Amino acid sequence: MIPGLSHYLIVSALLFSLGLLGVLARRNLVVIYMSLELMLNAANLALVSFSHFNKNLNGQVIVFFIIAVAAAEVAVGLALIVALFRKRQTAHVEDLVSLKL
């Protein structure tokens, strides 16, 4: 059986739902951050699958740039999480009530 567009979209929806569940249910900043990245990759999977089945490379080029921006975002985001952890000695969301360091 050859997987069709609907199969890829179902996997993308499941990944996005799993990421959304991780963002809403977890309290650790690192897990929330990983869940946000999972949601971004689910959207990338949907974009690439639409691009492939429509025989158009524009979506794949856009995904390439999204992944490049996401790599920079990961570097900055993890640096902020590490800085917060060093200052407050916790990575739980409920312990971080103000933006002041």
N, C-alpha and C positions, 0 to 999 in steps of 0.2 A: 504494500500500500504506500503510495506516495503522499506525503503530508501536503495538505493544501493551505491556503491562506487562513482558513478558519482554525486550523490546528495551531498555527503560530499565534494567532490572536487570542486563542484560549490560554496558551502558555503565558503570553504577555499579560493577560488579565489576571491570571493566577499569581504571577510574580508581583504585579502591582498591588493586588489585594494583600499578599503576604507582607509587602513593605509597608502598606498602610496600617495593617494590624500591628506591626512592630513599632511604628511611630506612635500609635495611640495607646498601646498596652505597656510599653517598656518605660522605665524611668532612668536608665543609664544613657548618658549623652553619646557614648560610642556606639551603642546598639541602635539608638535613634538615627544617628548619622549613617550607619551602615544600611538601615532600612530606607532612608532617603535615597541613597545611591542605588539600592535595589529597584526602587520605583523609577528612577531615571533610566536605568538599564532596561526595564520593562517597556518604557516608552520608546527607547531606541530599537528594541526588538520589533515593536509594532511598525515603526517607521521603515526599518530595513525590509520587513516582510512585504509591506505595501509597495515599496520601491521595486523589489524583486519581481513580484507578480504583475506589476504594471509595466515591466521592461523599461524602467526609467532609473537612471543612476543618480538623480538629484537627491533623493532621500538618503542614499548611502554616503554621499559627500557631506550632507548636513550632519549625519551621525558621526562622521569622522571629526568634524569640528566640535560637536557636542562632547565627544569623549576627550578631546584635547582640553576643552574648558573645564570639564569635570576633573581632570587630573590636577589642574591648577587649584580648583576648588577644594579638592581633598587635601592638598598640601597646606593651604591656608586654614581650612576648617580643623584639621588635626592639630595644627600649631596652636590655634585658639583653645581647643579642648585641653591640650597639654598645659598651656599657661594657666587655665582655670583650675586644673587639677593641682598644679604646683602651689597655687595661691591658697586654695580652699581645702585641699586634701580630700576632695570628694568629686565624683562625676555624676551624682544623682541630681536630677532636675529639680526636685522639691527643695534641695539644700541651696540652690542658686536662685535666690529671690531678687537680688538686685544686680544691676550691671556694673556697679562700682567694684573695682579690684581692691 
